[in-house]
């Protein structure tokens, strides 16, 4: 699952259809407002990775 949160913690986008073995995910962010976003990926083994993106 891929979840994206804005700077105040509001869920912006969630995608539960990400496959366990996928190592790459593409999201369209050109329509999002400028700001800081936290991306969090959790696979079916409950392993997670998080990173922050700043859109200008």
N, C-alpha and C positions, 0 to 999 in steps of 0.2 A: 504494500500500500504506500502511496505517495501522498503526503499532506503538505500543504503550503499555508503558512500563517503570516499575517501582516505584523507590523511593528508593535501593535497593541495586543497581539495574540488571537486575533479573529481569524477563523478558518476562511481562507480565500478559495482554495481548491482542494479536492480530494479525489484520488483515483485508486480504487480498490482492485482494478483489473491488471495491475502490473504483475508480470510473471515472476516466479521465484528466482529463475536463473537469468533474468534480464540484468545487464550491467549498465545499460544506457537508457535514459528516459528523456524525451523531448517535450517541452511545454512552451506554449505560445504566451509570451508576457508583454507583447507590444501594446495591448489594450489596458494593461494595469497602470495604476497611478504610480508616480515616482515614489520611491521609499525603500525601506528595508524589508526583506522577506526571509522567513526561515523555512527551509525545505527539510522534510523529515521522511526518510524512506525506511519502511519496516518490511522485512521479507517474512515468508511463512514460518521460518525458524525463530521469529521474534528478534532477529538481529537488526539493529537500527544504525542508521547513519544520518547525521544532520549537518546542514551547512547554511550559511547566510549569503544572500544575494542582495546587492543594492542596485535598484533600477533608477536610472537618471532620465 
